[in-house]
Amino acid sequence: MNKQQWLKQAIVVGMCTTIGLGTLMATGAGTAPVAAASVSATSKASSIVSFGKKYLGTPYKFGASTSTTRNFDCSSFTKYIFAKYGVNLPRTSVAQSKVGTAVSKANLRVGDLVFFSSGSRANGKNVTHVAVYAGNGKILHTYGSPGVTISDLNSGNWKRTYLKARRVL
């Protein structure tokens, strides 16, 4: 093989390699570890929400102990259900609002924490309540009566008092 043929061959091989790698990147082939991590987080999030739903109707009590499941306040509830799946959250909604990474309302995923400024301690800017995004515009949380419940994030009080969300999974 002369020098000119060798050069042509090298160019063809280089182009094929470039096209091949570009195709792999564009199709997402070879990204199994990322996909597996995503599936794992999604699975954990679904498990957390399912576990939390077992407590529907459990009474609300402000300042509830984290060592009981007889009653919850909003942050003791999130702390408890996430801990069951190895996620250690701080005790208060204010502290929980500072962990994980920020996520926009438009990009919420099941298991994201959502925060509100509602109730008697609210001023419209301070975090006073936390809930878990349960998917399809619903939140799983506890407050007053009826206790642990599912509410619509995009209507009424929850739409009006929404502040931000954080992803901890």
Buried (B, 14 or more C-beta within 10 A) or exposed (E): EEEEEEEEEEEEEEEEEEEEEEEEEEEEEEEEEEEEEEEEBBEBBBBBBEBBEEBEEBBBBBEBEBEEBEBBBBBBBBBBBBEEBEBEBBEBBBBBBEBBEEBEBEEBBBBBBBBBBBBEEBEEEBBBBBBBBBBEBBBBBBBEEEBBBBBEBEEEBBEEBBBBBBBBB
